[in-house]
Structure formats: structure tokens, C-alpha cells
Amino acid sequence: MDNKAIYLPTEPLSAGAFSAFGEVIEAGGEGQRYLINEGYATRYHDLARVDVGAGGGRVGLSIFRAQPRTFPMQLRIMERHPLGSQAFIAMSELPFLVVVAPASETLQVDQIRCFLAGKGQGVNYAPGTWHHPLIALNHESDFLVVDRCDGSGNNLDEVHLSGQNVGAIWLRA
């Protein structure tokens, strides 16, 4: 990639398009479903693989409150969690952006993609998948986060894009 500024296109979030990075979490699709609670609820079963056991990690539930971003927005940092998956499930019906690159030891800047998560969607990043921190749109947004807590080893790698010999990478809302 040369040092020119680029605008990353935004793609709709779908299970097929996102499969290289993890799973899309949403009701519907091809997964198993069961009628439960005397017929008053449907269980959409086993939507994502929570993988946090490396180094003795355990599953943790958190809430992240994300402030809306201003656009156009320059990407400055990407991160990954090599020892566990990380799921973000919007607690409102507000859309958000998901910026990812394939799991690898080093960030492949030319493979960064941007997805628009819509109403009722969440994502589960596979271990090692590079991603940008949460990108809320228009309003403060809360997210239920399922990820690795405790355990041994470093589970966070960050890369500043300014040190990657690339031009500015921008997002439009």
C-alpha cells in the first residue's frame, strides 16, 4: 500500500462476508433454533464460539459504553487479542462500524475491511483477529462484551497505523 490517503468502503455485515474474522451474532440465519418457555420465546442456539481458555483465561461479561465518533474518521490504531475471542453485542438497536483485518502475527494493512453492523447484529472476533476499537455512530451506545478475563499471558497487541508506512486510512459514516 502506498502513502496516499484512502477511504475504506463500508460493507453490510453478513455471516459470509465476516467469516474470515469470526462470527456474526444475530437471530435468524441457518443456525439451530428452539421454541422454549412454553412457546413464548425462541432460542437461537450456539451463535458464536467463545474461545478464552488459553493460559487459564475465563469468560467475563462487561459493558462498554462507546461515545459516537466524528466523521470522516481517520483510523489510528488496530488491536488484537491473541489468547481469546471477543464478542460485542449492541444493547440498543443502533448501528455501529466494525473494522477488521485477518488474524496474523503482524497487521496486514492492505486487508483492512469495514462493515456496518445493523439492528440486531453483534460480532465475535476470533482469537488474533485485528480490529479497531468500538465505533459508535450518532449516539452513545452500550455493548455487552464477552471476552477473556484473568489468566496468564498478554492478550492485547496494539499497532499504531502511523508506524506502518501507509497513508491515512479514513472512514465515512
Secondary structure, DSSP 4 states (H G I P E B T S, - for coil): --SS-EEPPEEE--HHHHTTTEEEE-SSTTS-EEEEGGGTEEEE---S-----GGG-EEEEEEEEEPBPPSSEEE-EEEE-TTS-EEEEESSS--EEEEEE---SS--GGG-EEEEE-TT-EEEEPTT-EE---EE-SS-EEEEEEEEES-SS---EEEEGGGTT---EEE--
